[in-house]
Amino acid sequence: MWAADGPGLLEVFKEVEAAHAAGGTGSEPAPLLLDLACSGGRFGTCDLARSGPRAG
């Protein structure tokens, strides 16, 4: 996660999305990655207790 914060999560999201689009079934971006990338967040400052798996 620390290494992903370096280039920025938007860049990481783009790479994961490209891998998924190329047929990488099971490699779809995680909702947390999307949320953090869109908000300019970082894994290093993420409150995982609040952002963890959602019931539903």
MODELLER restraints for C-alpha pairs under 7 A, 6 or more apart:
rsr = mdl.restraints
at = mdl.atoms
rsr.add(forms.Gaussian(group=physical.xy_distance, feature=features.Distance(at['CA:1:A'], at['CA:43:A']), mean=6.02, stdev=0.5))
rsr.add(forms.Gaussian(group=physical.xy_distance, feature=features.Distance(at['CA:2:A'], at['CA:44:A']), mean=6.52, stdev=0.5))
rsr.add(forms.Gaussian(group=physical.xy_distance, feature=features.Distance(at['CA:4:A'], at['CA:12:A']), mean=6.52, stdev=0.5))
rsr.add(forms.Gaussian(group=physical.xy_distance, feature=features.Distance(at['CA:5:A'], at['CA:42:A']), mean=5.78, stdev=0.5))
rsr.add(forms.Gaussian(group=physical.xy_distance, feature=features.Distance(at['CA:5:A'], at['CA:43:A']), mean=6.42, stdev=0.5))
rsr.add(forms.Gaussian(group=physical.xy_distance, feature=features.Distance(at['CA:9:A'], at['CA:36:A']), mean=6.92, stdev=0.5))
rsr.add(forms.Gaussian(group=physical.xy_distance, feature=features.Distance(at['CA:9:A'], at['CA:37:A']), mean=4.85, stdev=0.5))
rsr.add(forms.Gaussian(group=physical.xy_distance, feature=features.Distance(at['CA:9:A'], at['CA:42:A']), mean=6.79, stdev=0.5))
rsr.add(forms.Gaussian(group=physical.xy_distance, feature=features.Distance(at['CA:10:A'], at['CA:37:A']), mean=4.55, stdev=0.5))
rsr.add(forms.Gaussian(group=physical.xy_distance, feature=features.Distance(at['CA:13:A'], at['CA:29:A']), mean=6.75, stdev=0.5))
rsr.add(forms.Gaussian(group=physical.xy_distance, feature=features.Distance(at['CA:13:A'], at['CA:33:A']), mean=6.67, stdev=0.5))
rsr.add(forms.Gaussian(group=physical.xy_distance, feature=features.Distance(at['CA:13:A'], at['CA:34:A']), mean=6.74, stdev=0.5))
rsr.add(forms.Gaussian(group=physical.xy_distance, feature=features.Distance(at['CA:13:A'], at['CA:37:A']), mean=6.75, stdev=0.5))
rsr.add(forms.Gaussian(group=physical.xy_distance, feature=features.Distance(at['CA:16:A'], at['CA:27:A']), mean=6.91, stdev=0.5))
rsr.add(forms.Gaussian(group=physical.xy_distance, feature=features.Distance(at['CA:16:A'], at['CA:28:A']), mean=6.82, stdev=0.5))
rsr.add(forms.Gaussian(group=physical.xy_distance, feature=features.Distance(at['CA:16:A'], at['CA:29:A']), mean=5.96, stdev=0.5))
rsr.add(forms.Gaussian(group=physical.xy_distance, feature=features.Distance(at['CA:17:A'], at['CA:28:A']), mean=6.51, stdev=0.5))
rsr.add(forms.Gaussian(group=physical.xy_distance, feature=features.Distance(at['CA:17:A'], at['CA:29:A']), mean=6.26, stdev=0.5))
rsr.add(forms.Gaussian(group=physical.xy_distance, feature=features.Distance(at['CA:19:A'], at['CA:27:A']), mean=6.94, stdev=0.5))
rsr.add(forms.Gaussian(group=physical.xy_distance, feature=features.Distance(at['CA:20:A'], at['CA:27:A']), mean=5.31, stdev=0.5))
rsr.add(forms.Gaussian(group=physical.xy_distance, feature=features.Distance(at['CA:20:A'], at['CA:28:A']), mean=5.34, stdev=0.5))
rsr.add(forms.Gaussian(group=physical.xy_distance, feature=features.Distance(at['CA:32:A'], at['CA:51:A']), mean=6.97, stdev=0.5))
rsr.add(forms.Gaussian(group=physical.xy_distance, feature=features.Distance(at['CA:36:A'], at['CA:42:A']), mean=6.30, stdev=0.5))
